[in-house]
Amino acid sequence: MEKLRYIDLFCGIGGFRIAMEEACIENGLLAECTFSSDIDPYCQDSYELNFGHRPAGDITRIFEKDIPDHDILFAGFPCQPFSIIGQRQGFDDIRGTLFFDIARILKEKKPKAFILENVKQLVGHNKGNTLKIIIDTLRDLGYHVQYAVLNALDYGLPQKRERVIIVGHKEPIFFSFPAPIRPFKPLSQILETDVDRKHYASEYIAKKRKERHQSAYKLSIWHENKSGNICSYPYSCALRAGASYNYLLVDGERRLTPREMFRLQGFPDTYKIIENDYQARKQAGNAVPVNLVKAVILKLLPYVASTLDMNSILRDYEVSYYTK
């Protein structure tokens, strides 16, 4: 069977790759990652540990003609320039211009489709002008482009994590973003039971939190914002790579373990986590929610796999996805 070829830009620890592999397996398709790239050496370590090959480094130093042909391009391009917790410099920040490396690769390789991911603040950045530049650039390259803000909480993950997803395809096909599939997985299926004491907050911090807040839920994750306000839910607020150490506390008592954070992002327990808690927290906080992008990939597969029986793929997708 012919394989669907894809590339994984700004790949991080491989969230897009896991989503693509799972989506293809569910639909009896074969897929091959022909190229991946990330500048972070710790992410490269994790990616190599789990997928057997090391991503290339700085994409700005890679000539687009040297990138293998592919059917679909994935990219969770750097979000710091557009994030609410960053300086919001957008294209004035050199990291913001990395989008144009995606554009030059699309222009050269002309894949059938792409899926891009970024923080939801991209939509309103610079009064919408930043996103307009991105969409106009992609359309000028000959793609039909749509975007939507999707929440991981709506795709089975107990984490409120909103991301803007930009989808493009060469042909004028009918594409719609996936409908929500709540309920999300309960925290009882995410949280570990035997947790090392190193993950617990100090008695002082736990006592202070409980004096200021009482949760309405039997099992919850407490969130303290920058103003010191505390709230709790039967799900997690968005994981952040650079958040304060006690930003999220399970029942106001302990921090999330690396495995719990990876589960909140949809990574399977078979995924090997780097043995460095700081880097694991950072990697989980920067990762793309697997379930969310998998739902989008499933909607695109009938088009990308156009050499196959599209009606059969669509029928199998509807059965396998909406009956879960």
URNOR-V981159 format. One record per residue. N is the residue number from 1. SS is DSSP state (alpha for helix, beta for strand, coil for the rest). Layout:
n->N ss->SS
n->N ss->SS
//
This chain:
n->1 ss->coil
n->2 ss->coil
n->3 ss->beta
n->4 ss->beta
n->5 ss->beta
n->6 ss->beta
n->7 ss->beta
n->8 ss->beta
n->9 ss->beta
n->10 ss->coil
n->11 ss->coil
n->12 ss->coil
n->13 ss->coil
n->14 ss->coil
n->15 ss->alpha
n->16 ss->alpha
n->17 ss->alpha
n->18 ss->alpha
n->19 ss->alpha
n->20 ss->alpha
n->21 ss->alpha
n->22 ss->alpha
n->23 ss->alpha
n->24 ss->alpha
n->25 ss->alpha
n->26 ss->alpha
n->27 ss->coil
n->28 ss->coil
n->29 ss->coil
n->30 ss->beta
n->31 ss->beta
n->32 ss->beta
n->33 ss->beta
n->34 ss->beta
n->35 ss->beta
n->36 ss->beta
n->37 ss->beta
n->38 ss->coil
n->39 ss->coil
n->40 ss->coil
n->41 ss->alpha
n->42 ss->alpha
n->43 ss->alpha
n->44 ss->alpha
n->45 ss->alpha
n->46 ss->alpha
n->47 ss->alpha
n->48 ss->alpha
n->49 ss->alpha
n->50 ss->alpha
n->51 ss->alpha
n->52 ss->coil
n->53 ss->coil
n->54 ss->coil
n->55 ss->coil
n->56 ss->beta
n->57 ss->coil
n->58 ss->coil
n->59 ss->alpha
n->60 ss->alpha
n->61 ss->alpha
n->62 ss->coil
n->63 ss->coil
n->64 ss->alpha
n->65 ss->alpha
n->66 ss->alpha
n->67 ss->coil
n->68 ss->coil
n->69 ss->coil
n->70 ss->coil
n->71 ss->coil
n->72 ss->beta
n->73 ss->beta
n->74 ss->beta
n->75 ss->beta
n->76 ss->coil
n->77 ss->coil
n->78 ss->coil
n->79 ss->coil
n->80 ss->alpha
n->81 ss->alpha
n->82 ss->alpha
n->83 ss->coil
n->84 ss->coil
n->85 ss->coil
n->86 ss->coil
n->87 ss->coil
n->88 ss->coil
n->89 ss->coil
n->90 ss->alpha
n->91 ss->alpha
n->92 ss->alpha
n->93 ss->coil
n->94 ss->alpha
n->95 ss->alpha
n->96 ss->alpha
n->97 ss->alpha
n->98 ss->alpha
n->99 ss->alpha
n->100 ss->alpha
n->101 ss->alpha
n->102 ss->alpha
n->103 ss->alpha
n->104 ss->alpha
n->105 ss->alpha
n->106 ss->alpha
n->107 ss->alpha
n->108 ss->alpha
n->109 ss->alpha
n->110 ss->coil
n->111 ss->coil
n->112 ss->coil
n->113 ss->beta
n->114 ss->beta
n->115 ss->beta
n->116 ss->beta
n->117 ss->beta
n->118 ss->beta
n->119 ss->beta
n->120 ss->alpha
n->121 ss->alpha
n->122 ss->alpha
n->123 ss->coil
n->124 ss->coil
n->125 ss->alpha
n->126 ss->alpha
n->127 ss->alpha
n->128 ss->alpha
n->129 ss->alpha
n->130 ss->alpha
n->131 ss->alpha
n->132 ss->alpha
n->133 ss->alpha
n->134 ss->alpha
n->135 ss->alpha
n->136 ss->alpha
n->137 ss->alpha
n->138 ss->alpha
n->139 ss->alpha
n->140 ss->alpha
n->141 ss->coil
n->142 ss->coil
n->143 ss->coil
n->144 ss->beta
n->145 ss->beta
n->146 ss->beta
n->147 ss->beta
n->148 ss->beta
n->149 ss->beta
n->150 ss->beta
n->151 ss->beta
n->152 ss->alpha
n->153 ss->alpha
n->154 ss->alpha
n->155 ss->alpha
n->156 ss->coil
n->157 ss->coil
n->158 ss->coil
n->159 ss->beta
n->160 ss->beta
n->161 ss->coil
n->162 ss->beta
n->163 ss->beta
n->164 ss->beta
n->165 ss->beta
n->166 ss->beta
n->167 ss->beta
n->168 ss->beta
n->169 ss->beta
n->170 ss->coil
n->171 ss->coil
n->172 ss->coil
n->173 ss->coil
n->174 ss->coil
n->175 ss->coil
n->176 ss->coil
n->177 ss->coil
n->178 ss->coil
n->179 ss->coil
n->180 ss->coil
n->181 ss->coil
n->182 ss->coil
n->183 ss->coil
n->184 ss->coil
n->185 ss->coil
n->186 ss->coil
n->187 ss->alpha
n->188 ss->alpha
n->189 ss->alpha
n->190 ss->coil
n->191 ss->coil
n->192 ss->coil
n->193 ss->coil
n->194 ss->coil
n->195 ss->coil
n->196 ss->coil
n->197 ss->alpha
n->198 ss->alpha
n->199 ss->alpha
n->200 ss->beta
n->201 ss->coil
n->202 ss->coil
n->203 ss->alpha
n->204 ss->alpha
n->205 ss->alpha
n->206 ss->alpha
n->207 ss->alpha
n->208 ss->alpha
n->209 ss->alpha
n->210 ss->alpha
n->211 ss->alpha
n->212 ss->alpha
n->213 ss->coil
n->214 ss->coil
n->215 ss->coil
n->216 ss->coil
n->217 ss->coil
n->218 ss->coil
n->219 ss->coil
n->220 ss->coil
n->221 ss->beta
n->222 ss->beta
n->223 ss->beta
n->224 ss->beta
n->225 ss->coil
n->226 ss->coil
n->227 ss->coil
n->228 ss->coil
n->229 ss->coil
n->230 ss->beta
n->231 ss->beta
n->232 ss->beta
n->233 ss->beta
n->234 ss->coil
n->235 ss->coil
n->236 ss->beta
n->237 ss->beta
n->238 ss->coil
n->239 ss->coil
n->240 ss->coil
n->241 ss->coil
n->242 ss->coil
n->243 ss->coil
n->244 ss->coil
n->245 ss->coil
n->246 ss->coil
n->247 ss->coil
n->248 ss->beta
n->249 ss->beta
n->250 ss->beta
n->251 ss->coil
n->252 ss->coil
n->253 ss->coil
n->254 ss->beta
n->255 ss->coil
n->256 ss->coil
n->257 ss->coil
n->258 ss->alpha
n->259 ss->alpha
n->260 ss->alpha
n->261 ss->alpha
n->262 ss->alpha
n->263 ss->alpha
n->264 ss->alpha
n->265 ss->coil
n->266 ss->coil
n->267 ss->coil
n->268 ss->coil
n->269 ss->coil
n->270 ss->coil
n->271 ss->coil
n->272 ss->coil
n->273 ss->coil
n->274 ss->coil
n->275 ss->coil
n->276 ss->coil
n->277 ss->alpha
n->278 ss->alpha
n->279 ss->alpha
n->280 ss->alpha
n->281 ss->alpha
n->282 ss->alpha
n->283 ss->alpha
n->284 ss->alpha
n->285 ss->alpha
n->286 ss->alpha
n->287 ss->coil
n->288 ss->coil
n->289 ss->coil
n->290 ss->alpha
n->291 ss->alpha
n->292 ss->alpha
n->293 ss->alpha
n->294 ss->alpha
n->295 ss->alpha
n->296 ss->alpha
n->297 ss->alpha
n->298 ss->alpha
n->299 ss->alpha
n->300 ss->alpha
n->301 ss->alpha
n->302 ss->alpha
n->303 ss->alpha
n->304 ss->alpha
n->305 ss->coil
n->306 ss->coil
n->307 ss->coil
n->308 ss->coil
n->309 ss->coil
n->310 ss->alpha
n->311 ss->alpha
n->312 ss->alpha
n->313 ss->alpha
n->314 ss->alpha
n->315 ss->alpha
n->316 ss->alpha
n->317 ss->alpha
n->318 ss->alpha
n->319 ss->alpha
n->320 ss->alpha
n->321 ss->alpha
n->322 ss->alpha
n->323 ss->coil
n->324 ss->coil
//
